[in-house]
Amino acid sequence: MLEKEPEGNGRVEEIAETVCHLDKLRRNSLNTDGFPEAELKKRTLTNLCNQRPTWLENAHARLDRAVFAAYGWPPDLSDEELLQNLLALNLERSDPH
């Protein structure tokens, strides 16, 4: 059963706002109006992510900070610590007791 996100929670609202901003940036970058056919084939989300433009990196970093804050995690987690935290959350939520 999916739970509804709490209303009026500033951290949840920050994440939602940040995700909307990221989505808008990506859609604007991938907007295909007026591009020739050869260019359209190159304008994919995969190619955009592989190019890793600074604006995209910054938007993802902002989202990471918002999510970490919502979970009460320090902003400088290593990849290994992040994976450990995510696994612990997954196990906690999958435990029927």
N, C-alpha and C positions, 0 to 999 in steps of 0.2 A: 504494500500500500504506500503510495507516495504521499508525503506530508506537504501541506501548503506552507510556503515560506511565510515567516512572521511579518506582519505588516508593521510599519513604523520603526523597523530595525534599521538604524543608520548604516550598519555594515552590509546588510543585504542590499539596501538601496544603492550603496557605493558600488558593489559588485555589478548590479544590474545596469547602472549608468555607465560603468567602465566597459561592460560587454557591448552595450549599444554603441558606444563610441568606437570601439574596435571594429564592430561589424560595419559601421558607416564608413570608416577609413578603408576597409578592405573592399567594400562594394564600390566606393568611389574610384579606387585604383583599378578595379577590374571592369569598370564601365566601358562597354564596347561601342558606344555610339560613335559613328564616324570613322572607325578604324578599318583599314583594308583587310581582306580575308586572311592574308598571311599573318598579319599582326594579331588577329583574333585568336588564332590557334595557340599563340604564345601567352595570351592573357588568361592564365589559370591560377587558381588558388595555390596549387602545388608549386608552380613556377614562382609565384610571388613569395611564398614562404622560403623557397630555396634561395632566392635573391637576398633575403633578410635585410630589407631596407631599414635604415635607422628608425624611421617613424613607426614601423611595425614592431621592431624590437622594443621601443619605448612604450607602445601601447600594451604589449604583452607583459612588460615589467610592471606597469601600473596595475594590470589585472592581478598579477602574482602578489603584489603588495596588498591589494584589497582582500584577496582570498586568505593570505597568510594572517592578516590582522583579524579576519572573521573567525579563524580557528585559534587565535591566540598564539600563533607560531612566530618565532623571530624571523625577521626579513632576510637573514643571511644563512638559511639552511643549505647544507650541501645537497647534492642530488641524492646521495645515499640516505641522509636524514629525512628528506622529503618522501622518498619511497617508503621508508620505515613508518613514518607518520600516516601515510595513505593506507598502507597495509593494516596498521592498527585500527584505523577508522573502518576499513572494510570488514575486518574481523568482528569488530564491535557491533556493527550494524547487521551482520549476518548471523549473529548468535541469537537463537530464538528465546533465550532465557533472560 
